[in-house]
Amino acid sequence: MIRIDSNPNNRTPLTKVVFMDENLDPSFIKNIPNATSGTVLLPPPSVVRNYIDSNDLNYYTFEYQGYMSMYCRDFIAAMLYDAVFFNTDILIVIDSNHDMYMNQILMFMDNMYGFNINTQTLAPDPNRIMTLRNDLVMLCGVSEYEVTSKLYPNAISPFIRRR
């Protein structure tokens, strides 16, 4: 399950924590088990600067979605893989500027892979499952066998004897 919260203490010992605050002291992250920085998912400064100057939400969305597609797909795909296929609890800890990025990240997850975390169940869109599969193999280095066995657990094994 993927949860979004501003309090990093709302976790269990097995929760993976993704901090979205770029001003956070790295030693703080090191002291929390299973924690990492998710600042790669934040919009590039040039996109933010142009958005503030122009106040053009369409430009901001286009540029930020393009950035995530180019540079963040592996991080997001791995996060979804852990949450859905290993039933890992992932807590995304947001900062006070979360309005600038969180809706865009959720939109990317929904548009790219068909995951909508605002629903009760986090399940992939069957029409976009191959995009996630390809990203897990090509970008995250997950073996094809592992991805296929998780995505298609009822698939016929090539080692089963046929009559």
C-alpha positions as CSV (number, residue, x, y, z in Angstrom):
1,M,0.0,0.0,0.0
2,I,1.2,3.5,-0.8
3,R,0.3,6.2,1.7
4,I,1.0,9.9,1.7
5,D,1.5,11.7,5.0
6,S,3.5,14.6,6.5
7,N,4.5,12.7,9.6
8,P,7.3,10.1,9.2
9,N,6.4,8.5,12.5
10,N,3.2,7.1,11.0
11,R,4.9,3.9,10.0
12,T,5.6,0.4,11.1
13,P,9.1,-1.0,11.4
14,L,8.8,-2.7,8.0
15,T,7.4,0.4,6.2
16,K,9.6,1.8,3.4
17,V,9.7,5.6,3.8
18,V,10.3,8.0,0.8
19,F,11.1,11.6,1.9
20,M,10.2,14.3,-0.6
21,D,11.8,17.2,1.3
22,E,15.0,18.3,-0.5
23,N,16.0,20.4,2.5
24,L,16.1,17.4,4.8
25,D,19.4,16.6,6.5
26,P,20.7,13.3,5.0
27,S,21.8,12.1,8.4
28,F,18.1,12.2,9.5
29,I,17.2,9.8,6.6
30,K,20.1,7.4,7.5
31,N,18.7,7.0,11.1
32,I,15.3,5.7,9.8
33,P,15.3,2.1,8.7
34,N,14.1,1.5,5.1
35,A,14.2,5.2,4.3
36,T,15.3,6.9,1.1
37,S,15.1,10.3,-0.5
38,G,12.5,10.8,-3.2
39,T,13.7,14.2,-4.3
40,V,14.4,12.8,-7.8
41,L,10.6,13.0,-8.2
42,L,10.5,16.7,-7.5
43,P,10.1,19.1,-10.5
44,P,13.3,20.5,-11.9
45,P,14.0,24.1,-10.8
46,S,13.8,25.4,-14.4
47,V,10.3,24.0,-14.7
48,V,9.2,25.5,-11.4
49,R,10.8,28.9,-12.2
50,N,9.0,29.0,-15.6
51,Y,5.7,28.0,-14.0
52,I,6.0,30.8,-11.4
53,D,6.9,33.3,-14.1
54,S,4.2,32.4,-16.5
55,N,1.5,30.8,-14.2
56,D,0.8,28.4,-17.1
57,L,-0.4,25.1,-15.5
58,N,-0.5,23.4,-18.9
59,Y,3.1,24.2,-19.5
60,Y,4.1,23.0,-16.0
61,T,2.1,19.8,-16.4
62,F,3.6,19.0,-19.8
63,E,7.2,19.7,-18.8
64,Y,7.0,18.0,-15.4
65,Q,5.2,14.9,-16.9
66,G,8.0,14.8,-19.5
67,Y,10.7,15.0,-16.9
68,M,9.1,12.1,-14.9
69,S,8.8,10.0,-18.0
70,M,12.5,10.6,-18.8
71,Y,14.1,10.4,-15.4
72,C,11.7,9.0,-12.8
73,R,10.1,6.0,-14.4
74,D,12.5,3.5,-12.7
75,F,11.9,5.0,-9.3
76,I,8.1,5.0,-9.6
77,A,8.0,1.6,-11.2
78,A,10.1,0.1,-8.4
79,M,7.9,1.7,-5.8
80,L,4.7,0.4,-7.4
81,Y,6.3,-3.1,-7.8
82,D,7.2,-3.2,-4.0
83,A,3.7,-1.9,-3.0
84,V,1.6,-4.1,-5.2
85,F,3.6,-7.3,-5.8
86,F,5.4,-7.6,-2.4
87,N,2.6,-6.0,-0.4
88,T,5.1,-3.5,1.0
89,D,3.8,-0.6,2.9
90,I,5.3,2.6,1.4
91,L,4.9,6.0,3.1
92,I,5.6,9.0,1.0
93,V,6.5,11.8,3.5
94,I,5.6,15.2,1.9
95,D,6.7,18.6,2.8
96,S,4.9,22.0,2.9
97,N,5.4,22.4,-0.9
98,H,3.5,19.2,-1.7
99,D,1.0,21.1,-3.9
100,M,3.7,21.7,-6.4
101,Y,4.4,18.0,-7.0
102,M,2.2,15.4,-5.4
103,N,-0.8,15.7,-7.7
104,Q,1.6,15.6,-10.7
105,I,3.2,12.4,-9.4
106,L,-0.2,10.8,-8.8
107,M,-1.3,11.8,-12.3
108,F,1.9,10.2,-13.8
109,M,1.3,7.0,-12.0
110,D,-2.3,6.9,-13.2
111,N,-1.5,7.9,-16.8
112,M,1.6,5.7,-17.3
113,Y,0.6,2.6,-15.4
114,G,-3.1,2.9,-14.6
115,F,-2.5,3.1,-10.8
116,N,-4.8,5.3,-8.8
117,I,-3.9,5.4,-5.1
118,N,-7.0,7.3,-4.2
119,T,-9.0,4.2,-4.5
120,Q,-9.2,1.5,-1.8
121,T,-7.2,-1.0,-3.8
122,L,-3.9,-0.3,-5.6
123,A,-4.2,-2.5,-8.7
124,P,-2.7,-2.0,-12.2
125,D,-4.9,-1.2,-15.2
126,P,-4.8,-4.5,-17.3
127,N,-4.5,-2.4,-20.5
128,R,-1.2,-0.8,-19.2
129,I,0.3,-3.8,-17.4
130,M,2.8,-4.3,-20.2
131,T,4.2,-0.8,-19.8
132,L,4.9,-1.6,-16.1
133,R,6.4,-5.0,-17.1
134,N,8.7,-3.5,-19.6
135,D,9.8,-0.7,-17.2
136,L,10.5,-3.2,-14.5
137,V,12.7,-5.3,-16.8
138,M,14.4,-2.5,-18.7
139,L,14.7,0.2,-16.1
140,C,14.7,-1.6,-12.8
141,G,16.7,-4.7,-13.7
142,V,14.0,-7.1,-12.4
143,S,14.3,-10.4,-14.2
144,E,11.7,-11.3,-16.8
145,Y,10.9,-14.5,-14.9
146,E,10.2,-12.6,-11.6
147,V,8.1,-10.0,-13.3
148,T,6.1,-12.6,-15.2
149,S,5.5,-14.8,-12.2
150,K,4.3,-11.7,-10.2
151,L,2.2,-10.2,-12.9
152,Y,0.8,-13.4,-14.3
153,P,0.8,-16.0,-11.4
154,N,-1.6,-18.3,-13.2
155,A,0.4,-18.4,-16.4
156,I,1.2,-21.9,-17.7
157,S,4.7,-22.9,-16.8
158,P,6.8,-24.1,-19.8
159,F,8.0,-26.9,-17.6
160,I,4.6,-28.5,-17.1
161,R,4.3,-31.7,-19.1
162,R,1.5,-31.5,-21.7
163,R,-0.6,-34.5,-22.8
